[in-house]
Amino acid sequence: MIGLLLLTLAALASATCDRASLKSATDRYIIAQSTGQLSWLAPALSPNTTYWENLVQVPLPLQNNTTSAAILSRSLRIDHHRTAFDTVQCATFTELLSLSPSSPYQIATQLRLDPSTTKIQKIDSIVTTTGDLLFSPSHALHYILQQPDWNAFLTTTASRTPRASLQAAADAYYDFFVNKSVVVPWDRPCTRVDGGFLDTPDMDCNTDIPDGVTVRTVDRRYVIDEDAGVVQVTSNFGVIGPDSHEFWVVGGKIRGIRSATVCPDKKNCGLERPAALGEDIGY
């Protein structure tokens, strides 16, 4: 998988913010993460690129000869990756899963590029590992492989959703945590996977948010891929912590949610860990 990315990098150069240039930058990011060699990213970085990890700015080793504790400076075995492309904002969202027993991770990364140069201005990652909310990359991969391809283009008028409506669907979900009168455009069937836990065995996302819970999200940052019907949001999920939610919207209704949430203070954010996450599913 990584070898194919290496072979295509030289040919993917563009002066405009199209899917090809976004993919080129993302490919370099994935290779850099898999090898732990930031030199793969160097040609794609702007002079003032910033790197954020779990809402905290962290130095990149390439900048000012600094050392860095960033996950990006470590070599990770990448068992799964997929990317959404936002040609309007010149941004991408990439989901990475590493099932390595010694270094398991679920990483959700936004890249934001300068549209005039297609150089990366900001790398914004939510990095979850053992102890974070419902963390289990093996279970996450299991459910991802069971679901339709979220990267497949939605080709019919009935299935596609305008950009503004994609963001509105995600906002309605977040706003519901503060105001239970907000109408969330749920579809059915709808699947929600938090970390590696399937929260919707009955395929109904409308029953998943408990009453009496108030969580206000702060600083939502969006990547919207109209072709695939995907909107991803990186935010501070209030009292819970740094968070990524990705929504799959078909025909204006939410058909799937995947999330990764950091628990900065307590294991599993103080919640009981479901026994199902301890089951061996073969990955």
WOTA-V536181 format. One record per residue. N is the residue number from 1. RES is the residue in three letters. OMEGA is omega in degrees with one decimal (NA if undefined). Layout:
{{N	RES	OMEGA} {N	RES	OMEGA}}
//
This chain:
{{1	MET	-179.8} {2	ILE	179.0} {3	GLY	178.7} {4	LEU	178.2} {5	LEU	-179.7} {6	LEU	-176.5} {7	LEU	-173.8} {8	THR	-172.7} {9	LEU	-174.8} {10	ALA	-176.0} {11	ALA	-173.6} {12	LEU	177.0} {13	ALA	-177.3} {14	SER	178.3} {15	ALA	-179.8} {16	THR	-178.5} {17	CYS	176.6} {18	ASP	-176.7} {19	ARG	-179.0} {20	ALA	-179.7} {21	SER	176.1} {22	LEU	179.0} {23	LYS	178.4} {24	SER	178.9} {25	ALA	-179.2} {26	THR	177.8} {27	ASP	178.5} {28	ARG	177.8} {29	TYR	-177.9} {30	ILE	178.8} {31	ILE	178.3} {32	ALA	-179.8} {33	GLN	-178.1} {34	SER	-178.2} {35	THR	-173.0} {36	GLY	-178.3} {37	GLN	-177.0} {38	LEU	178.3} {39	SER	176.7} {40	TRP	-178.6} {41	LEU	-171.1} {42	ALA	-178.7} {43	PRO	-176.4} {44	ALA	-175.5} {45	LEU	171.2} {46	SER	-179.2} {47	PRO	-175.1} {48	ASN	178.7} {49	THR	174.6} {50	THR	178.9} {51	TYR	-179.2} {52	TRP	179.7} {53	GLU	-178.0} {54	ASN	174.4} {55	LEU	178.6} {56	VAL	177.9} {57	GLN	-176.5} {58	VAL	178.6} {59	PRO	169.8} {60	LEU	-179.9} {61	PRO	-178.3} {62	LEU	-172.7} {63	GLN	173.2} {64	ASN	178.4} {65	ASN	-178.2} {66	THR	169.1} {67	THR	-174.8} {68	SER	174.2} {69	ALA	-176.5} {70	ALA	176.4} {71	ILE	-178.5} {72	LEU	178.7} {73	SER	-179.5} {74	ARG	175.2} {75	SER	179.5} {76	LEU	171.6} {77	ARG	-178.1} {78	ILE	-179.5} {79	ASP	179.7} {80	HIS	169.6} {81	HIS	172.9} {82	ARG	-172.0} {83	THR	170.0} {84	ALA	-173.8} {85	PHE	179.2} {86	ASP	-177.1} {87	THR	178.5} {88	VAL	179.7} {89	GLN	-176.1} {90	CYS	-174.6} {91	ALA	175.1} {92	THR	169.8} {93	PHE	179.6} {94	THR	175.0} {95	GLU	178.4} {96	LEU	173.0} {97	LEU	172.3} {98	SER	-176.6} {99	LEU	-179.7} {100	SER	-179.2} {101	PRO	-178.0} {102	SER	-178.0} {103	SER	179.5} {104	PRO	179.6} {105	TYR	164.0} {106	GLN	-172.9} {107	ILE	178.1} {108	ALA	-171.3} {109	THR	168.7} {110	GLN	169.0} {111	LEU	176.8} {112	ARG	-173.8} {113	LEU	170.5} {114	ASP	-176.0} {115	PRO	-178.9} {116	SER	-177.7} {117	THR	-172.5} {118	THR	172.6} {119	LYS	-178.4} {120	ILE	176.9} {121	GLN	-175.6} {122	LYS	170.8} {123	ILE	-170.7} {124	ASP	-172.3} {125	SER	164.7} {126	ILE	-174.3} {127	VAL	178.7} {128	THR	179.4} {129	THR	-176.2} {130	THR	-179.0} {131	GLY	177.1} {132	ASP	-167.3} {133	LEU	173.8} {134	LEU	-174.3} {135	PHE	171.7} {136	SER	-178.2} {137	PRO	178.3} {138	SER	176.7} {139	HIS	177.4} {140	ALA	179.4} {141	LEU	178.4} {142	HIS	-177.8} {143	TYR	176.3} {144	ILE	-178.3} {145	LEU	178.0} {146	GLN	-173.6} {147	GLN	173.2} {148	PRO	179.5} {149	ASP	-179.7} {150	TRP	179.1} {151	ASN	-178.4} {152	ALA	179.7} {153	PHE	173.2} {154	LEU	-167.5} {155	THR	-178.0} {156	THR	179.3} {157	THR	-178.0} {158	ALA	-176.4} {159	SER	-175.8} {160	ARG	-177.8} {161	THR	178.6} {162	PRO	-175.9} {163	ARG	-178.4} {164	ALA	-179.6} {165	SER	175.0} {166	LEU	178.4} {167	GLN	-179.6} {168	ALA	178.8} {169	ALA	177.8} {170	ALA	179.6} {171	ASP	178.8} {172	ALA	177.8} {173	TYR	-179.4} {174	TYR	-177.7} {175	ASP	179.2} {176	PHE	178.9} {177	PHE	179.0} {178	VAL	-175.8} {179	ASN	-174.3} {180	LYS	176.0} {181	SER	178.4} {182	VAL	179.4} {183	VAL	177.9} {184	VAL	-175.9} {185	PRO	-179.5} {186	TRP	167.8} {187	ASP	171.6} {188	ARG	9.3} {189	PRO	177.0} {190	CYS	178.7} {191	THR	177.3} {192	ARG	178.0} {193	VAL	176.8} {194	ASP	-172.4} {195	GLY	175.4} {196	GLY	-173.4} {197	PHE	175.6} {198	LEU	-176.9} {199	ASP	-172.7} {200	THR	179.2} {201	PRO	178.2} {202	ASP	177.2} {203	MET	179.4} {204	ASP	-178.6} {205	CYS	-176.4} {206	ASN	-178.3} {207	THR	-168.9} {208	ASP	-175.9} {209	ILE	-175.5} {210	PRO	174.2} {211	ASP	176.7} {212	GLY	179.0} {213	VAL	178.3} {214	THR	-179.8} {215	VAL	-179.6} {216	ARG	179.5} {217	THR	-176.8} {218	VAL	172.1} {219	ASP	177.2} {220	ARG	179.2} {221	ARG	-167.1} {222	TYR	162.2} {223	VAL	-172.8} {224	ILE	178.3} {225	ASP	-177.0} {226	GLU	-178.8} {227	ASP	-177.7} {228	ALA	-177.3} {229	GLY	-175.3} {230	VAL	169.7} {231	VAL	179.6} {232	GLN	-177.0} {233	VAL	169.8} {234	THR	-176.0} {235	SER	165.3} {236	ASN	-173.6} {237	PHE	174.1} {238	GLY	-175.7} {239	VAL	-177.5} {240	ILE	177.3} {241	GLY	178.0} {242	PRO	-166.8} {243	ASP	169.0} {244	SER	171.3} {245	HIS	175.0} {246	GLU	-177.0} {247	PHE	173.1} {248	TRP	-172.5} {249	VAL	-179.6} {250	VAL	-179.7} {251	GLY	177.7} {252	GLY	-177.0} {253	LYS	-178.2} {254	ILE	-178.8} {255	ARG	-179.9} {256	GLY	177.3} {257	ILE	170.8} {258	ARG	-177.3} {259	SER	173.1} {260	ALA	-172.8} {261	THR	178.6} {262	VAL	174.7} {263	CYS	-171.5} {264	PRO	-171.5} {265	ASP	-175.5} {266	LYS	176.1} {267	LYS	-178.3} {268	ASN	178.6} {269	CYS	177.5} {270	GLY	-178.9} {271	LEU	176.4} {272	GLU	-179.0} {273	ARG	-179.0} {274	PRO	-179.7} {275	ALA	-177.6} {276	ALA	-178.7} {277	LEU	177.0} {278	GLY	-178.5} {279	GLU	176.7} {280	ASP	-178.5} {281	ILE	171.1} {282	GLY	178.0} {283	TYR	NA}}
//
